[in-house]
Amino acid sequence: MRGFRSNRLATGVAAMALATVLGAGTAAAQAEGPTWDPNTTVALPSGDISYQNINEAIQMADVWGDRATGAHGTFGKFPANFEAPLHTHTFAYHGVVVSGVMTNPFGKAGEKNPPQMPAGSYWYVPAGVPHTTACVSNTPCQFFFDSEGAFDFVPVAAE
């Protein structure tokens, strides 16, 4: 198995994400890369996850694969009350809220009342679908997402 595939159930992604971030026992997550061995387990405590600043607001940390070049599983952090601008991605992705409350307004004009997603919630964005991703809580948000392709951010002009 090469990471999480798009046909995996969201509950598997949610369980791995929550167990890793919350430091639950010996959470096992598969890693991918030059030294990846599908027969070797990986336990990565939350304190050992290294985040990089994507910009002044967003942080990301790959836990398997490489989001710059291909398939990956990545944690992200948004500050409280933050919304990313309208955008698309070249590849579809699955997301799970780990902490905080998030929304994902879809469409060029954005949904007027997107569902609020507390910790444990799941979302999916097909490739090329315009959307925003937002932390709507007064506390920062953390999430996990995975994709079969490299991560990109393609801005979309609002109508």
VEXDRENFI-197438 format. One record per residue (C-alpha): residue number from 1; z, y, x. Coordinates in steps of 0.25 Angstrom, whole numbers. Layout:
# VEXDRENFI-197438
(NUM,(Z,Y,X)) ...
//
This chain:
# VEXDRENFI-197438
(1,(0,0,0)) (2,(-4,14,6)) (3,(6,23,0)) (4,(7,26,-15)) (5,(-6,25,-23)) (6,(-10,32,-35)) (7,(-9,20,-44)) (8,(6,18,-40)) (9,(16,21,-51)) (10,(23,34,-50)) (11,(37,27,-51)) (12,(34,21,-37)) (13,(31,35,-31)) (14,(43,41,-38)) (15,(53,30,-34)) (16,(48,32,-19)) (17,(48,47,-19)) (18,(62,48,-26)) (19,(68,37,-17)) (20,(63,43,-4)) (21,(67,57,-8)) (22,(80,54,-13)) (23,(84,44,-2)) (24,(86,33,-11)) (25,(90,21,-2)) (26,(78,15,6)) (27,(66,21,-1)) (28,(54,15,4)) (29,(41,23,5)) (30,(28,18,11)) (31,(23,27,22)) (32,(8,28,26)) (33,(2,32,39)) (34,(-1,27,53)) (35,(12,19,54)) (36,(13,15,39)) (37,(16,0,37)) (38,(15,-5,22)) (39,(26,-15,26)) (40,(36,-6,31)) (41,(45,2,22)) (42,(49,16,24)) (43,(62,23,20)) (44,(61,38,21)) (45,(74,46,18)) (46,(71,60,12)) (47,(77,66,24)) (48,(67,60,33)) (49,(55,66,24)) (50,(48,77,32)) (51,(43,88,23)) (52,(32,98,28)) (53,(30,112,22)) (54,(16,113,15)) (55,(19,127,12)) (56,(31,136,10)) (57,(34,129,-3)) (58,(30,114,-2)) (59,(35,103,7)) (60,(29,89,8)) (61,(32,77,16)) (62,(23,64,17)) (63,(31,51,16)) (64,(19,42,17)) (65,(4,45,21)) (66,(-1,59,25)) (67,(-3,69,14)) (68,(-13,77,23)) (69,(-22,65,25)) (70,(-21,54,14)) (71,(-12,46,5)) (72,(2,51,5)) (73,(16,51,-1)) (74,(22,65,0)) (75,(35,72,-4)) (76,(34,87,-8)) (77,(44,98,-10)) (78,(42,111,-19)) (79,(52,122,-20)) (80,(58,125,-33)) (81,(49,132,-44)) (82,(37,130,-35)) (83,(22,127,-40)) (84,(11,124,-32)) (85,(-2,131,-35)) (86,(-13,124,-44)) (87,(-20,114,-35)) (88,(-27,100,-34)) (89,(-26,89,-24)) (90,(-38,80,-19)) (91,(-30,67,-21)) (92,(-21,63,-33)) (93,(-6,62,-31)) (94,(7,57,-38)) (95,(19,65,-38)) (96,(34,62,-41)) (97,(45,73,-42)) (98,(57,70,-33)) (99,(65,82,-36)) (100,(64,95,-44)) (101,(55,97,-56)) (102,(40,98,-54)) (103,(28,100,-63)) (104,(13,98,-61)) (105,(5,107,-70)) (106,(-10,102,-70)) (107,(-23,109,-73)) (108,(-29,121,-68)) (109,(-21,130,-77)) (110,(-8,121,-75)) (111,(-1,114,-86)) (112,(8,124,-95)) (113,(20,114,-96)) (114,(19,103,-86)) (115,(29,92,-86)) (116,(42,95,-78)) (117,(44,84,-68)) (118,(58,81,-63)) (119,(61,71,-52)) (120,(55,58,-54)) (121,(43,63,-61)) (122,(29,60,-57)) (123,(15,67,-57)) (124,(1,63,-54)) (125,(-10,73,-50)) (126,(-25,68,-49)) (127,(-34,73,-38)) (128,(-40,86,-41)) (129,(-31,90,-53)) (130,(-26,104,-53)) (131,(-11,106,-54)) (132,(1,113,-48)) (133,(14,106,-44)) (134,(27,113,-46)) (135,(42,112,-44)) (136,(48,118,-57)) (137,(63,116,-54)) (138,(72,126,-48)) (139,(75,116,-37)) (140,(64,111,-27)) (141,(55,99,-30)) (142,(52,87,-22)) (143,(41,77,-25)) (144,(33,65,-20)) (145,(18,64,-21)) (146,(8,53,-16)) (147,(-7,53,-15)) (148,(-18,44,-10)) (149,(-25,56,-3)) (150,(-21,68,6)) (151,(-14,80,-1)) (152,(-21,93,-3)) (153,(-19,105,-11)) (154,(-31,111,-17)) (155,(-28,125,-24)) (156,(-34,127,-38)) (157,(-36,141,-44)) (158,(-29,142,-57)) (159,(-37,146,-69)) 
//
